[in-house]
Amino acid sequence: MPTSIELTPMTMREIIMDHYESPRHKGVPEKPEEYQKIHTDSVNCIDDFDVYLKTKDGKVEDARWEGTACTISSASTDILCDRVIGDDFAHAIYTIQQFLAMIQEKPYDDAPLDEALVFMNTGKQAARIHCATMGWDAMKELLEADEKKEGAK
């Protein structure tokens, strides 16, 4: 569902800062053994964090992240968690693919992105592309691995 928020430069900045200052999905899960985890970091930025994924019956039950991250990585990864929780693997992966296409300035479907649309101009800022996509790439890797496991059952 597309965002109902008018995305002016000011509202985009406000959404990013809100997810950076008050992340909804930051923190190690209470029962980390129930989650898959992947580590991601950057040689160009302070970003150094883990992405957690909990799935059940082909759906994302929970998604979290923990570590040190710049404003863009923090907000982007937090919004990612919002977007995939409750989705089945196929839709979560589709959402991630659309986000990555948007960042790469390729054609994309904005419908599943909602607040992630605040990063629509990130592709014009080469230094920020990696920051914006780190969590999304990590989550995609976790989802694809889990999808293969589910398919092998």
TORZA-680590 format. One line per 4 residues: number of its first residue (from 1); for each residue y, x, z of N, C-alpha, C. Coordinates in nm, 3 decimals. Layout:
NUM	Y X Z Y X Z Y X Z ~ ... $
% end
This chain:
1	-0.117 0.085 0.000 0.000 0.000 0.000 0.123 0.090 0.000 ~ 0.214 0.071 -0.093 0.335 0.153 -0.097 0.421 0.128 0.026 ~ 0.496 0.228 0.063 0.581 0.215 0.180 0.692 0.115 0.154 ~ 0.726 0.040 0.255 0.835 -0.056 0.242 0.968 0.007 0.281 $
5	0.964 0.132 0.319 1.083 0.205 0.359 1.153 0.258 0.235 ~ 1.284 0.241 0.230 1.359 0.301 0.121 1.369 0.450 0.148 ~ 1.316 0.530 0.056 1.308 0.674 0.077 1.433 0.746 0.027 ~ 1.535 0.742 0.107 1.655 0.820 0.080 1.633 0.959 0.139 $
9	1.710 1.059 0.099 1.694 1.191 0.160 1.702 1.186 0.313 ~ 1.788 1.101 0.367 1.802 1.090 0.512 1.677 1.030 0.576 ~ 1.623 0.922 0.521 1.503 0.863 0.581 1.383 0.955 0.564 ~ 1.377 1.027 0.453 1.268 1.122 0.434 1.272 1.229 0.543 $
13	1.389 1.281 0.569 1.408 1.382 0.673 1.371 1.324 0.811 ~ 1.412 1.199 0.837 1.383 1.135 0.965 1.232 1.117 0.985 ~ 1.162 1.076 0.882 1.016 1.058 0.892 0.949 1.192 0.919 ~ 0.989 1.294 0.846 0.931 1.428 0.867 0.957 1.475 1.010 $
17	1.080 1.462 1.055 1.113 1.508 1.191 1.041 1.425 1.298 ~ 1.023 1.296 1.274 0.953 1.212 1.369 0.808 1.259 1.386 ~ 0.740 1.286 1.275 0.601 1.331 1.283 0.590 1.474 1.337 ~ 0.695 1.553 1.320 0.695 1.689 1.375 0.720 1.686 1.526 $
21	0.820 1.610 1.568 0.857 1.607 1.710 0.764 1.520 1.795 ~ 0.707 1.416 1.735 0.619 1.325 1.809 0.493 1.296 1.728 ~ 0.410 1.399 1.707 0.289 1.378 1.627 0.194 1.280 1.696 ~ 0.135 1.193 1.618 0.044 1.092 1.672 -0.099 1.143 1.683 $
25	-0.133 1.246 1.605 -0.273 1.288 1.595 -0.295 1.433 1.633 ~ -0.198 1.493 1.703 -0.212 1.633 1.743 -0.285 1.641 1.875 ~ -0.379 1.733 1.882 -0.452 1.757 2.005 -0.600 1.770 1.980 ~ -0.664 1.851 2.061 -0.809 1.866 2.053 -0.871 1.734 2.098 $
29	-0.969 1.683 2.025 -1.034 1.559 2.067 -1.099 1.572 2.205 ~ -1.108 1.460 2.276 -1.171 1.461 2.408 -1.316 1.507 2.401 ~ -1.385 1.470 2.294 -1.525 1.511 2.274 -1.534 1.586 2.141 ~ -1.489 1.712 2.138 -1.485 1.786 2.012 -1.622 1.802 1.946 $
33	-1.729 1.794 2.023 -1.863 1.808 1.966 -1.897 1.691 1.871 ~ -1.822 1.582 1.878 -1.845 1.467 1.790 -1.769 1.480 1.657 ~ -1.696 1.589 1.641 -1.611 1.609 1.523 -1.656 1.730 1.443 ~ -1.630 1.724 1.315 -1.637 1.843 1.231 -1.501 1.911 1.246 $
37	-1.499 2.041 1.232 -1.373 2.113 1.246 -1.364 2.220 1.139 ~ -1.242 2.239 1.090 -1.216 2.347 0.995 -1.084 2.413 1.036 ~ -1.080 2.543 1.022 -0.959 2.619 1.055 -0.882 2.650 0.927 ~ -0.750 2.644 0.936 -0.665 2.680 0.823 -0.545 2.757 0.876 $
41	-0.499 2.854 0.796 -0.381 2.930 0.835 -0.309 2.981 0.711 ~ -0.195 3.040 0.735 -0.111 3.087 0.625 -0.062 3.229 0.654 ~ -0.059 3.310 0.552 -0.004 3.445 0.567 0.148 3.443 0.552 ~ 0.204 3.333 0.500 0.347 3.324 0.473 0.426 3.245 0.575 $
45	0.358 3.182 0.671 0.425 3.093 0.764 0.354 3.104 0.899 ~ 0.402 3.035 0.999 0.340 3.038 1.131 0.215 2.949 1.139 ~ 0.185 2.878 1.034 0.077 2.780 1.034 -0.058 2.843 1.067 ~ -0.121 2.790 1.170 -0.250 2.837 1.218 -0.309 2.724 1.302 $
49	-0.388 2.637 1.238 -0.436 2.520 1.310 -0.574 2.476 1.264 ~ -0.635 2.391 1.345 -0.766 2.332 1.317 -0.746 2.186 1.278 ~ -0.830 2.140 1.186 -0.832 1.999 1.147 -0.968 1.944 1.191 ~ -0.965 1.830 1.258 -1.085 1.767 1.310 -1.110 1.635 1.237 $
53	-1.236 1.607 1.212 -1.276 1.484 1.144 -1.397 1.424 1.213 ~ -1.386 1.296 1.247 -1.498 1.222 1.304 -1.531 1.108 1.209 ~ -1.655 1.103 1.166 -1.696 0.998 1.072 -1.817 0.923 1.127 ~ -1.833 0.803 1.074 -1.950 0.723 1.109 -1.975 0.626 0.995 $
57	-2.097 0.622 0.947 -2.138 0.529 0.843 -2.047 0.535 0.720 ~ -2.012 0.657 0.678 -1.934 0.674 0.555 -1.786 0.644 0.568 ~ -1.737 0.632 0.692 -1.595 0.603 0.714 -1.533 0.706 0.808 ~ -1.404 0.723 0.795 -1.329 0.811 0.885 -1.299 0.731 1.011 $
61	-1.357 0.774 1.119 -1.336 0.708 1.248 -1.212 0.764 1.318 ~ -1.192 0.896 1.304 -1.075 0.960 1.366 -1.046 1.090 1.293 ~ -0.921 1.131 1.299 -0.877 1.258 1.241 -0.770 1.314 1.333 ~ -0.777 1.443 1.360 -0.683 1.508 1.450 -0.655 1.648 1.399 $
65	-0.556 1.709 1.458 -0.527 1.850 1.428 -0.469 1.914 1.553 ~ -0.486 2.045 1.564 -0.435 2.117 1.681 -0.404 2.261 1.642 ~ -0.292 2.309 1.688 -0.254 2.447 1.665 -0.105 2.459 1.645 ~ -0.066 2.570 1.585 0.074 2.598 1.558 0.102 2.570 1.411 $
69	0.210 2.498 1.386 0.243 2.466 1.248 0.394 2.444 1.235 ~ 0.446 2.480 1.120 0.587 2.459 1.092 0.614 2.309 1.077 ~ 0.737 2.274 1.062 0.776 2.133 1.050 0.702 2.063 0.937 ~ 0.697 2.125 0.821 0.634 2.062 0.704 0.484 2.047 0.725 $
73	0.416 2.151 0.770 0.271 2.141 0.794 0.239 2.039 0.902 ~ 0.316 2.042 1.010 0.293 1.947 1.120 0.306 1.803 1.073 ~ 0.418 1.772 1.011 0.443 1.635 0.967 0.343 1.592 0.860 ~ 0.318 1.680 0.765 0.227 1.646 0.657 0.086 1.619 0.709 $
77	0.036 1.705 0.797 -0.099 1.688 0.851 -0.108 1.565 0.940 ~ -0.003 1.537 1.015 -0.003 1.419 1.100 -0.005 1.290 1.014 ~ 0.075 1.289 0.909 0.076 1.174 0.818 -0.059 1.161 0.748 ~ -0.120 1.273 0.712 -0.254 1.271 0.653 -0.350 1.196 0.743 $
81	-0.349 1.229 0.871 -0.440 1.160 0.964 -0.416 1.010 0.963 ~ -0.289 0.968 0.964 -0.255 0.825 0.953 -0.319 0.763 0.830 ~ -0.312 0.835 0.719 -0.355 0.779 0.591 -0.507 0.764 0.581 ~ -0.585 0.853 0.644 -0.730 0.849 0.622 -0.810 0.777 0.730 $
85	-0.756 0.764 0.850 -0.831 0.696 0.956 -0.859 0.552 0.913 ~ -0.987 0.515 0.920 -1.030 0.381 0.882 -1.077 0.371 0.738 ~ -1.050 0.473 0.658 -1.091 0.471 0.516 -1.236 0.514 0.500 ~ -1.299 0.464 0.393 -1.429 0.520 0.356 -1.403 0.653 0.286 $
89	-1.507 0.733 0.271 -1.490 0.868 0.215 -1.420 0.864 0.079 ~ -1.465 0.775 -0.009 -1.410 0.771 -0.144 -1.260 0.743 -0.143 ~ -1.216 0.648 -0.062 -1.073 0.616 -0.059 -0.993 0.728 0.006 ~ -1.047 0.788 0.112 -0.977 0.900 0.177 -0.961 1.017 0.081 $
93	-1.067 1.049 0.008 -1.059 1.158 -0.091 -0.962 1.121 -0.202 ~ -0.964 0.997 -0.246 -0.870 0.951 -0.349 -0.725 0.968 -0.301 ~ -0.698 0.929 -0.178 -0.564 0.943 -0.121 -0.521 1.089 -0.123 ~ -0.611 1.177 -0.082 -0.580 1.321 -0.081 -0.554 1.371 -0.222 $
97	-0.636 1.328 -0.317 -0.615 1.370 -0.456 -0.480 1.324 -0.508 ~ -0.437 1.204 -0.471 -0.307 1.154 -0.516 -0.193 1.233 -0.454 ~ -0.208 1.269 -0.327 -0.107 1.350 -0.260 -0.095 1.487 -0.329 ~ -0.209 1.550 -0.353 -0.207 1.682 -0.416 -0.149 1.675 -0.557 $
101	-0.180 1.569 -0.631 -0.122 1.552 -0.765 0.029 1.537 -0.755 ~ 0.076 1.461 -0.657 0.220 1.443 -0.637 0.287 1.578 -0.610 ~ 0.228 1.657 -0.522 0.284 1.788 -0.487 0.287 1.879 -0.610 ~ 0.185 1.870 -0.694 0.177 1.952 -0.815 0.260 1.895 -0.930 $
105	0.334 1.789 -0.900 0.420 1.721 -0.997 0.343 1.672 -1.120 ~ 0.223 1.619 -1.093 0.138 1.557 -1.194 0.143 1.406 -1.171 ~ 0.098 1.327 -1.268 0.094 1.182 -1.247 0.007 1.148 -1.125 ~ 0.052 1.049 -1.047 -0.022 1.011 -0.927 0.002 0.863 -0.898 $
109	-0.089 0.810 -0.818 -0.082 0.672 -0.771 -0.016 0.676 -0.633 ~ 0.101 0.615 -0.620 0.171 0.621 -0.491 0.120 0.518 -0.390 ~ 0.039 0.423 -0.436 -0.005 0.314 -0.348 -0.070 0.359 -0.218 ~ -0.160 0.456 -0.218 -0.223 0.492 -0.089 -0.143 0.591 -0.005 $
113	-0.029 0.638 -0.053 0.041 0.747 0.015 0.134 0.705 0.127 ~ 0.198 0.590 0.116 0.288 0.539 0.219 0.385 0.649 0.264 ~ 0.389 0.684 0.393 0.485 0.782 0.441 0.468 0.921 0.379 ~ 0.352 0.950 0.326 0.331 1.081 0.262 0.422 1.100 0.141 $
117	0.479 0.991 0.092 0.574 1.000 -0.019 0.698 1.081 0.016 ~ 0.723 1.103 0.145 0.840 1.183 0.184 0.829 1.326 0.132 ~ 0.710 1.367 0.092 0.691 1.503 0.040 0.696 1.509 -0.112 ~ 0.745 1.403 -0.176 0.745 1.396 -0.322 0.823 1.507 -0.391 $
121	0.919 1.566 -0.325 0.998 1.674 -0.386 0.952 1.813 -0.345 ~ 0.845 1.821 -0.270 0.796 1.949 -0.220 0.756 2.043 -0.332 ~ 0.705 1.990 -0.441 0.664 2.073 -0.554 0.778 2.155 -0.613 ~ 0.900 2.114 -0.586 1.018 2.186 -0.635 1.054 2.302 -0.542 $
125	0.986 2.310 -0.428 1.013 2.414 -0.328 0.886 2.498 -0.312 ~ 0.869 2.595 -0.398 0.744 2.672 -0.402 0.699 2.723 -0.266 ~ 0.793 2.765 -0.183 0.758 2.820 -0.052 0.700 2.714 0.041 ~ 0.721 2.587 0.013 0.676 2.478 0.101 0.547 2.411 0.053 $
129	0.504 2.440 -0.068 0.385 2.373 -0.122 0.263 2.398 -0.033 ~ 0.239 2.522 0.001 0.122 2.554 0.084 0.132 2.487 0.221 ~ 0.252 2.487 0.278 0.271 2.424 0.409 0.234 2.275 0.402 ~ 0.278 2.208 0.298 0.255 2.064 0.285 0.110 2.029 0.255 $
133	0.036 2.121 0.195 -0.099 2.087 0.149 -0.212 2.144 0.235 ~ -0.181 2.232 0.327 -0.287 2.296 0.406 -0.381 2.197 0.475 ~ -0.325 2.105 0.550 -0.407 2.006 0.620 -0.484 1.918 0.524 ~ -0.420 1.881 0.413 -0.483 1.794 0.313 -0.601 1.863 0.247 $
137	-0.584 1.992 0.212 -0.694 2.068 0.153 -0.810 2.081 0.252 ~ -0.777 2.109 0.377 -0.881 2.123 0.481 -0.956 1.991 0.500 ~ -0.882 1.880 0.508 -0.945 1.750 0.527 -1.034 1.714 0.407 ~ -0.988 1.745 0.288 -1.067 1.718 0.167 -1.199 1.793 0.174 $
141	-1.194 1.918 0.217 -1.317 1.997 0.229 -1.412 1.935 0.331 ~ -1.360 1.891 0.445 -1.444 1.825 0.545 -1.504 1.696 0.492 ~ -1.423 1.615 0.426 -1.471 1.487 0.373 -1.578 1.507 0.266 ~ -1.555 1.601 0.178 -1.653 1.625 0.072 -1.786 1.675 0.129 $
145	-1.780 1.759 0.232 -1.902 1.807 0.297 -1.974 1.691 0.366 ~ -1.899 1.605 0.432 -1.959 1.490 0.500 -2.016 1.391 0.399 ~ -1.947 1.372 0.289 -1.994 1.282 0.184 -2.127 1.332 0.127 ~ -2.140 1.463 0.109 -2.267 1.520 0.058 -2.378 1.498 0.159 $
149	-2.347 1.515 0.288 -2.448 1.494 0.393 -2.495 1.349 0.393 ~ -2.398 1.256 0.382 -2.432 1.114 0.381 -2.519 1.080 0.260 ~ -2.485 1.138 0.146 -2.561 1.113 0.024 -2.700 1.170 0.026 ~ -2.721 1.275 0.105 -2.852 1.341 0.116 -2.947 1.266 0.206 $
153	-2.894 1.171 0.284 -2.979 1.096 0.379 -3.070 0.999 0.307 $
% end
